Amino acid sequence: MQTYLQSTTVRLEEWRIKRTDTEQWMRHRQLPPELRLSVRKYDQYKWLATRGVDEESLLKGLPMDLRRDIKRHLCLDLVRRVSLLLAILFLCSNQMDERMLDAIL
């Protein structure tokens, strides 16, 4: 538990440093306020989504079969939902206008 907290604290500090560097760069490049806000929102979104963990580099260090199993676990629900949507579209395709199907697909 202590290692996890230390790791989280280190990542949070790295994120703060990166955010400070980004702010200085945006000031130096004289980005307009709306662009600065967009960059800040993106940084915030990325932090909330990953908590500072670079999943791609973490996965690259693992064997291929383990990577596949992890990705399958993480994406299985999404794949099932897409498959369900495609099945519904297929069943309803006889009743839909062709242009509507083109717009969806």
C-alpha positions, 0 to 999 in steps of 0.5 A: 500500500505504501509503495502505491501511495508513493508511486501515486505521489511521484506521478502527481508531482511529475504531472504538476511539473509538466503542467508548470512547463506547459504553462510557461511554454504557452506564455512564451509562445503567446497562445491565446486564452482559448487555446490555453484553456483547451490545453489545460482541459486536455491535460486534466482529462488525460490525468483523470483518465490515466492517473499519470500511467502510460499504459502503452509503455507499460504494456510494451514491457509485457509478453505478447500473450499477456498483453493480448489477455489484458487488452481483451479484458479491458476491451471485451465489454466494448466489443460486446456492445459493438457486436450487439449494435451490429446485430441490431442493425442487421436485424433492422436493416430490412426496415431501414432506409438505405441512406440511413444505414449509410449514415450509421455505418 
